């Protein structure tokens, strides 16, 4: 069995010249190390480099050791191995280099020096010592593995490949490393060499699934579909009750536009496992390509109804639909799949999250808001979910919910400017302008550097300061908003209207409101504002024209009342009273003075 490469114990590394007999074991996965390299200081590196150079010279001139020197070398080696295990690499290298000075031809000492250098980030020294270990003991598989790892860490993939090839050639019973060698060839896109290596592995180990699967992937990369399919058939024949190989074959047929074969093989998988959702998804895609939407939708729904279908896969599929919504032809299907995802995974936040996205895009805003709240029950750490909730609260004009949810979100994300924005909007809608200003001013500071977002804050601050009757700050906020976005027509309209109510800066109000009417010539709200600015400027004829245009599309009480006021100023008193009476019948929205105007048949402002 192949297993992850581990660091050998001291008893496995003893060189025949000085220590007990070595044992070898088969290592596994390709190039791996069990600890992350630790960087030494620059001073430590210089010192170790000097000592390594001196030790290398000693290796080539090594004298025969006395019994005492052998004992000292062994003690230093054991001490060095201990410090490697403790991840104290400076001390480990100090002891091992001293052992090396006495026994430079000891393969185990060279190996352990290579490992300590590799773990401390000295890749060049690690490579040199590992090469020495291999030369001194060319039959130890672990020495080759460490050398290959040091080479791969330096992106020397050709050298690492050569090292694995030498390992397989030189070390008895090392055929299991043919798999890693094939992987290295694949990583370098050397497909022919990889195939050849896998053929060698097949000769040694027989027809293994891993070999067939890797060869199949290589044939696909070579665009050799017949051989890839042949390997797939071999896998199916060897595993007749295993649906994953059948599914892989069906996907291969589908990907290469062999749709009838894809259907045949997917149905074969369903005979093995009637509830297999992957087979349903393959059929759904094939039927879609064959322009059979009803059959495709049927298979999709069957797949989504199966709780064994991974929630992440369902989310990915629904994400594909999100890009196409809203779409009258897809809305119902997307909603059904979203509902099925929630039913199959009732405790997965991501299931509710994607379902909320589908509902939002298909216009089901109230349902979407509630679905996002369910997602937050299972994972309240996602800022985007909170943002969607408060946005929908605002769009649904559910002010109390907006304040509750924005307050809860701000407990988790106090530095998110947009949450402060919605919190401020909530207080504005709640007619609490002072608290609105406090939230908006704080959020605006957090939005520093985001000109567009700051502009949105400024527009809201203009409204809030107006409610506080702080006209100077209100005007300054609106002007700042228009610097950030000269086409913020909502801010332009409010600013113009408030100026007209105050009878101040009327030329500025006319210029701004005129821009909105030019851009939106049929918008009754903007027309009413423009008319009222003209009214304040005593341009009653112009005001009348604008209001008559607005009244073609609205029955708003305030607009009708304004029209009556204009008629009064033009001397048409009877018609003015009639319009005031019509305004009262039109519902709320008129001024508190309307009843008095009607009762006394006189204009009051």
C-alpha positions in Angstrom: 0.0 0.0 0.0 1.3 3.4 -0.9 1.4 6.0 2.0 2.5 9.5 2.6 6.2 10.0 2.8 7.3 10.4 6.5 10.6 11.2 8.2 12.6 8.1 9.0 13.5 7.3 12.6 17.1 7.2 13.5 17.3 3.4 13.4 16.2 3.5 9.8 18.9 5.9 8.8 22.0 4.3 10.3 24.8 4.0 7.8 26.5 0.5 7.5 29.9 2.0 8.3 29.0 3.1 11.9 25.5 2.2 12.9 23.0 -0.7 13.0 21.5 -2.3 9.9 19.1 -0.1 7.8 15.5 -1.0 7.1 13.6 0.3 4.1 9.9 0.8 3.5 7.8 1.7 0.5 6.8 5.4 0.5 3.8 6.8 -1.2 2.3 9.9 -2.6 4.4 12.0 -4.8 6.6 14.8 -3.4 5.5 15.8 0.1 7.0 17.0 3.3 5.4 16.9 6.7 6.4 20.3 8.0 6.5 23.8 6.5 10.0 25.2 6.0 11.2 27.6 8.6 13.3 30.5 7.5 16.6 31.1 9.2 18.0 34.5 9.9 20.6 35.9 7.5 23.4 35.6 10.1 22.4 31.9 10.7 22.5 31.3 7.0 26.0 32.8 6.5 27.4 30.8 9.4 25.8 27.5 8.3 27.0 28.1 4.7 30.6 28.5 5.9 30.4 25.4 8.0 28.7 23.5 5.2 31.5 24.4 2.8 34.1 23.4 5.3 32.3 20.1 5.9 32.1 19.4 2.2 35.9 19.7 2.0 36.2 17.4 4.9 34.0 14.8 3.3 36.5 14.5 0.4 39.4 14.3 2.8 37.8 12.2 5.5 40.2 10.2 7.6 39.4 6.8 9.3 37.6 7.5 12.5 38.8 6.3 15.9 36.4 4.6 18.2 36.0 7.7 20.2 35.3 9.9 17.2 32.7 7.4 16.0 31.0 7.6 19.4 31.0 11.4 19.3 29.7 11.4 15.7 26.9 9.1 16.6 25.9 11.2 19.6 25.9 14.4 17.6 23.8 12.7 14.9 21.2 11.5 17.5 21.1 15.0 19.0 20.6 16.5 15.5 17.8 14.2 14.7 16.1 15.1 18.1 16.3 18.8 17.2 14.8 18.2 13.7 11.9 16.5 15.5 11.6 19.5 17.8 11.7 21.8 14.7 14.7 23.7 16.1 16.6 23.7 12.9 19.5 26.0 13.8 20.5 23.6 16.6 19.8 20.6 14.4 22.1 21.9 11.7 24.7 22.8 14.2 24.8 19.2 15.6 24.5 17.5 12.2 27.3 19.6 10.6 29.5 18.6 13.5 28.6 15.0 12.9 29.3 15.5 9.2 32.7 17.0 10.0 33.6 13.6 11.6 31.7 11.3 9.2 31.2 13.1 5.9 30.7 9.8 4.0 27.9 8.7 6.2 24.7 8.6 4.0 22.4 8.9 7.0 24.1 12.1 8.1 23.9 13.6 4.6 20.2 12.7 4.4 19.4 14.3 7.7 21.3 17.4 6.8 19.3 17.5 3.6 16.0 17.2 5.5 17.0 19.9 8.1 18.0 22.3 5.3 14.9 21.6 3.3 12.7 22.3 6.4 14.5 25.5 7.1 14.3 26.7 3.6 17.9 26.1 2.4 16.9 24.4 -0.8 20.3 24.5 -2.5 22.0 22.9 0.4 19.2 20.4 0.8 19.7 19.3 -2.8 23.5 19.0 -2.4 23.3 16.8 0.7 20.4 14.7 -0.7 22.5 14.1 -3.8 25.4 13.0 -1.6 23.2 10.7 0.3 21.9 9.0 -2.9 25.5 8.6 -4.1 26.6 7.1 -0.8 23.7 4.7 -0.6 22.0 4.3 -4.0 19.6 1.6 -2.7 17.7 3.7 -0.2 14.4 4.9 -1.6 13.9 7.7 1.0 17.1 9.4 -0.2 15.7 9.7 -3.7 12.4 10.9 -2.5 13.9 13.7 -0.4 16.2 14.7 -3.3 13.2 14.8 -5.7 11.3 17.0 -3.2 14.1 19.4 -2.9 14.3 19.7 -6.7 10.6 20.1 -7.1 10.6 22.8 -4.5 12.9 24.7 -6.7 10.7 24.0 -9.8 13.4 21.7 -11.1 10.8 19.3 -12.5 13.1 17.7 -15.1 15.6 16.9 -12.4 12.9 15.6 -10.0 11.6 13.4 -12.8 15.1 12.0 -13.4 15.5 11.3 -9.7 12.3 9.3 -9.7 13.4 7.4 -12.8 16.7 6.6 -11.1 14.8 5.5 -8.0 12.7 3.0 -9.9 15.7 1.7 -11.8 18.2 1.4 -8.9 16.1 0.4 -5.8 14.7 -3.1 -5.7 10.9 -3.5 -5.3 10.3 0.2 -6.0 7.7 -0.2 -8.8 5.1 1.6 -6.8 6.9 4.8 -7.5 6.1 4.5 -11.2 2.8 6.2 -10.3 4.5 9.3 -9.0 6.8 9.3 -12.0 3.8 9.2 -14.3 2.3 12.1 -12.4 5.5 14.1 -12.8 5.4 13.5 -16.5 1.8 14.5 -16.6 2.6 17.7 -14.7 5.1 18.6 -17.4 2.7 17.6 -20.2 5.0 14.8 -21.3 2.1 12.6 -22.2 4.0 9.9 -24.2 6.5 9.3 -21.3 3.6 9.2 -18.9 1.8 6.5 -20.9 5.0 4.5 -21.2 5.5 4.7 -17.4 1.9 3.6 -16.8 2.4 0.7 -19.2 5.3 -0.4 -17.1 3.2 -0.1 -14.0 0.5 -2.2 -15.7 3.0 -4.9 -16.6 4.1 -5.0 -12.9 0.8 -4.7 -11.1 -1.8 -5.8 -13.6 -5.0 -4.0 -14.7 -5.6 -1.5 -11.9 -8.4 1.0 -12.0 -5.9 3.8 -11.2 -3.8 2.9 -14.3 -6.8 2.8 -16.6 -8.2 6.0 -15.3 -4.9 7.9 -15.7 -4.4 6.5 -19.2 -8.0 7.6 -20.1 -7.2 11.1 -19.0 -4.0 11.1 -21.1 -5.9 9.9 -24.2 -8.4 12.7 -23.7 -5.6 15.3 -23.5 -4.3 13.8 -26.7 -7.8 14.1 -28.3 -7.7 10.3 -28.8 -11.4 9.6 -28.0 -11.5 6.0 -29.2 -8.7 4.9 -26.9 -10.2 7.0 -24.0 -13.6 5.3 -24.5 -11.8 1.9 -24.7 -10.2 2.5 -21.3 -13.6 3.6 -20.0 -15.2 0.3 -21.1 -12.3 -1.6 -19.4 -13.1 0.2 -16.2 -16.8 -0.6 -16.5 -16.1 -4.2 -17.3 -13.8 -4.5 -14.2 -16.4 -2.7 -12.0 -19.8 -3.8 -13.3 -21.6 -2.6 -10.1 -19.7 0.7 -9.7 -21.8 3.5 -11.3 -19.1 6.2 -11.2 -17.2 4.7 -14.1 -20.4 4.3 -16.1 -21.2 8.0 -15.4 -17.7 9.1 -16.4 -18.2 7.3 -19.7 -21.6 8.9 -20.2 -20.1 12.4 -19.6 -17.4 11.6 -22.1 -20.0 10.7 -24.8 -22.0 13.9 -23.9 -18.9 16.1 -24.0 -18.1 14.8 -27.5 -21.6 15.3 -28.9 -22.3 11.6 -29.0 -25.7 12.2 -27.4 -27.5 8.9 -28.1 -24.5 7.0 -26.6 -24.6 9.4 -23.6 -28.3 8.6 -23.0 -27.7 4.8 -23.3 -24.8 4.8 -20.8 -26.5 7.2 -18.4 -29.6 4.9 -18.4 -27.2 2.0 -17.8 -26.0 3.8 -14.6 -29.6 4.2 -13.5 -30.2 0.5 -13.8 -27.3 0.0 -11.4 -28.4 2.8 -9.1 -32.0 4.0 -9.9 -31.7 7.1 -7.7 -28.4 8.3 -8.9 -28.7 12.1 -9.3 -25.5 12.4 -11.4 -27.1 10.2 -14.1 -30.2 12.5 -14.0 -28.0 15.6 -14.5 -26.2 14.0 -17.4 -29.6 13.2 -19.0 -30.9 16.7 -18.3 -27.9 18.2 -20.1 -28.1 15.8 -23.1 -31.9 16.5 -23.5 -31.1 20.2 -23.3 -28.7 19.8 -26.2 -31.3 17.9 -28.1 -33.7 20.7 -27.6 -36.1 18.7 -25.5 -36.8 21.2 -22.7 -39.6 19.3 -21.0 -37.6 16.1 -20.6 -34.5 18.1 -19.5 -36.5 19.9 -16.8 -38.0 16.5 -15.7 -34.5 15.0 -15.2 -33.3 18.2 -13.4 -36.1 18.1 -11.0 -35.6 14.4 -10.3 -31.9 15.1 -9.6 -32.6 18.0 -7.2 -35.2 16.0 -5.3 -32.5 13.6 -4.3 -30.9 14.6 -0.9 -27.7 12.8 -1.9 -27.0 15.4 -4.6 -24.3 17.6 -3.1 -25.6 21.1 -2.1 -22.6 22.8 -3.7 -23.4 21.2 -7.0 -27.0 22.4 -6.8 -25.8 25.9 -5.9 -23.4 25.9 -8.9 -26.3 24.8 -11.2 -28.6 27.5 -9.9 -25.8 30.1 -10.2 -25.9 29.3 -13.9 -29.6 30.2 -14.0 -29.1 33.4 -12.0 -27.2 34.8 -15.0 -30.2 34.3 -17.1 -32.9 35.7 -14.8 -35.4 37.2 -15.0 -36.7 35.1 -17.9 -40.3 34.2 -18.4 -39.3 30.8 -19.8 -37.0 30.0 -16.9 -38.4 31.7 -13.9 -40.7 28.9 -12.8 -38.1 26.2 -13.3 -35.5 28.2 -11.3 -37.9 28.7 -8.5 -38.8 25.0 -8.4 -35.1 24.0 -8.3 -34.4 26.5 -5.6 -37.3 25.2 -3.5 -36.1 21.6 -4.0 -32.6 22.7 -2.9 -34.0 24.0 0.4 -36.1 20.9 0.9 -33.1 18.6 0.3 -30.8 20.6 2.5 -32.9 22.3 5.1 -30.0 23.2 7.4 -27.6 24.6 4.8 -27.3 28.4 4.7 -26.0 28.3 1.1 -29.2 26.5 0.0 -31.4 29.4 1.4 -29.0 32.0 0.1 -29.1 30.8 -3.5 -32.9 30.4 -3.2 -33.2 34.0 -2.0 -31.2 35.1 -5.0 -33.5 33.3 -7.4 -36.6 34.8 -5.7 -35.0 38.3 -5.8 -34.4 38.1 -9.5 -37.8 36.7 -10.3 -39.5 39.6 -8.4 -40.5 37.7 -5.3 -38.9 40.2 -2.9 -40.9 39.5 0.2 -40.2 35.7 -0.1 -36.6 36.5 -0.9 -36.2 38.6 2.3 -37.6 35.8 4.4 -35.5 33.2 2.7 -32.3 35.2 3.4 -33.3 35.5 7.0 -33.5 31.7 7.2 -30.0 31.5 5.7 -28.8 33.8 8.5 -30.2 31.4 11.1 -27.6 28.8 10.1 -24.8 31.2 9.2 -25.0 34.9 10.3 -21.4 35.6 9.3 -22.1 36.4 5.7 -22.2 40.2 5.2 -23.8 40.0 1.7 -26.8 38.2 3.2 -27.4 41.0 5.7 -27.0 43.6 3.0 -29.6 41.8 0.9 -32.0 41.7 3.8 -31.8 45.4 4.7 -32.0 46.3 1.0 -35.2 44.3 0.6 -36.6 45.8 3.8 -36.1 49.2 2.4 -37.6 48.3 -1.0 -40.6 46.7 0.8 -40.9 49.9 2.9 -40.9 47.8 6.1 -39.3 50.4 8.2 -39.4 48.5 11.6 -37.8 45.4 10.0 -35.2 47.6 8.4 -34.2 49.1 11.7 -34.2 45.8 13.6 -32.2 44.0 10.9 -29.7 46.8 10.3 -29.1 47.1 14.1 -28.4 43.3 14.3 -26.1 43.4 11.2 -24.2 46.3 12.7 -23.5 44.3 15.8 -21.6 41.9 13.6 -20.2 44.3 11.0 -19.8 47.7 12.7 -17.4 48.9 10.0 -19.6 48.3 7.0 -20.6 51.7 5.7 -23.6 50.4 3.7 -25.2 49.0 6.8 -25.0 52.4 8.4 -26.6 53.9 5.3 -29.6 51.6 5.5 -29.8 52.2 9.2 -29.9 56.0 8.6 -32.5 55.5 5.9 -34.6 53.6 8.3 -34.5 56.3 10.9 -35.4 58.9 8.2 -38.4 56.9 7.2 -39.3 56.5 10.8 -39.3 60.3 11.1 -36.4 60.4 13.5 -34.0 62.7 11.6 -31.6 63.3 14.4 -30.8 59.5 14.8 -30.7 59.4 11.0 -28.1 62.1 10.8 -26.0 60.3 13.5 -26.0 57.0 11.6 -25.4 58.6 8.2 -22.6 60.9 9.3 -20.8 57.9 10.9 -21.3 55.7 7.8 -20.1 58.5 5.6 -16.8 58.5 7.4 -16.4 54.8 6.9 -17.1 55.3 3.2 -14.0 57.5 2.8 -12.5 56.9 -0.6 -15.7 55.6 -2.2 -17.0 58.8 -3.9 -20.2 57.1 -5.2 -21.2 55.8 -1.8 -20.4 59.0 -0.1 -22.6 60.7 -2.6 -25.5 58.5 -1.6 -24.9 59.3 2.0 -24.9 63.0 1.2 -28.2 62.8 -0.6 -29.8 61.1 2.5 -28.1 63.7 4.7 -29.7 66.5 2.7 -33.1 65.0 3.4 -32.4 64.5 7.1 -31.0 67.9 7.7 -34.0 69.4 5.9 -36.2 67.7 8.4 -34.1 69.2 11.2 -34.6 72.6 9.5 -30.8 72.9 9.3 -30.9 74.5 5.8 -27.2 75.3 5.5 -26.2 71.7 6.2 -29.0 70.4 4.0 -27.9 72.5 1.0 -24.2 71.6 1.5 -25.1 67.9 1.6 -27.1 68.1 -1.6 -24.3 70.0 -3.4 -21.8 67.4 -2.3 -24.1 64.6 -3.5 -24.3 66.3 -6.9 -20.5 66.6 -7.1 -20.2 62.9 -6.6 -23.0 62.2 -9.1 -24.3 65.1 -11.2 -27.1 62.8 -12.4 -28.6 61.8 -9.1 -32.1 62.9 -10.1 -33.7 61.9 -6.8 -31.4 64.2 -4.9 -31.8 67.0 -7.6 -35.6 66.8 -7.3 -35.6 66.9 -3.5 -33.1 69.7 -3.3 -35.0 71.8 -5.9 -38.3 71.2 -4.2 -37.0 72.2 -0.7 -35.5 75.3 -2.2 -38.8 76.2 -3.8 -40.6 75.7 -0.5 -38.2 78.1 1.2 -38.3 80.5 -1.7 -34.5 80.5 -1.8 -31.9 80.1 -4.6 -34.7 79.8 -7.1 -32.5 80.2 -10.1 -30.5 77.2 -8.9 -33.6 75.3 -8.2 -35.0 76.0 -11.7 -31.7 75.0 -13.4 -31.6 71.7 -11.5 -35.3 70.8 -11.8 -35.2 71.7 -15.5 -32.5 69.1 -16.0 -34.7 66.4 -14.4 -37.7 67.4 -16.6 -35.6 67.4 -19.7 -34.3 63.9 -18.8 -37.7 62.6 -17.7 -40.3 64.7 -19.5 -43.3 62.5 -18.5 -42.4 62.0 -14.8 -45.3 63.6 -12.9 -43.2 64.0 -9.6 -40.4 65.9 -11.4 -43.0 68.0 -13.4 -44.7 69.0 -10.2 -41.4 70.1 -8.6 -40.5 72.1 -11.7 -43.9 73.7 -11.7 -43.7 74.7 -8.1 -40.3 76.3 -8.7 -41.8 78.3 -11.5 -44.8 79.1 -9.3 -42.4 80.6 -6.6 -40.7 82.6 -9.4 -44.3 83.9 -10.3 -44.1 82.2 -13.7 -47.6 81.0 -13.4 -48.1 80.3 -17.1 -45.0 78.0 -17.1 -46.2 76.3 -14.0 -49.6 75.7 -15.5 -48.1 74.1 -18.6 -45.9 71.8 -16.5 -48.8 70.7 -14.2 -51.2 70.1 -17.1 -48.6 67.8 -18.6 -48.2 66.0 -15.2 -52.0 65.6 -14.8 -52.1 63.5 -18.0 -50.6 60.6 -16.0 -51.4 61.2 -12.4 -54.3 61.8 -10.0 -52.0 62.7 -7.1 -53.7 65.0 -4.6 -50.7 67.3 -4.2 -50.3 67.8 -7.9 -54.0 68.6 -8.3 -53.9 71.0 -5.4 -50.9 72.8 -6.9 -52.8 73.1 -10.2 -55.6 74.8 -8.3 -53.2 77.2 -6.7 -51.7 78.1 -10.1 -55.2 78.7 -11.6 -56.0 81.0 -8.7 -52.9 83.1 -9.4 -54.0 83.3 -13.0 -57.4 84.7 -11.9 -59.4 81.6 -12.7 -60.9 81.3 -9.2 -63.9 79.1 -9.9 -61.7 76.6 -11.7 -59.2 76.8 -8.9 -61.8 75.9 -6.3 -63.0 73.0 -8.4 -59.5 71.6 -8.6 -59.1 71.9 -4.8 -62.3 70.0 -4.4 -61.0 67.3 -6.8 -57.7 67.1 -4.9 -59.6 66.4 -1.6 -61.5 63.5 -3.3 -58.2 62.1 -4.7 -57.0 60.9 -1.3 -54.1 61.8 1.0 -51.2 63.9 0.0 -52.6 67.4 -0.1 -51.5 70.2 2.2 -53.1 70.9 5.6 -54.4 74.1 4.1 -56.6 72.4 1.5 -59.8 72.3 3.5 -59.5 75.9 4.5 -59.0 76.9 0.8 -62.2 75.1 -0.1 -64.2 76.4 2.8 -63.2 80.0 2.4 -62.7 79.7 -1.4 -59.5 81.6 -1.1 -55.8 80.8 -1.7 -53.7 80.2 1.4 -50.0 79.5 1.3 
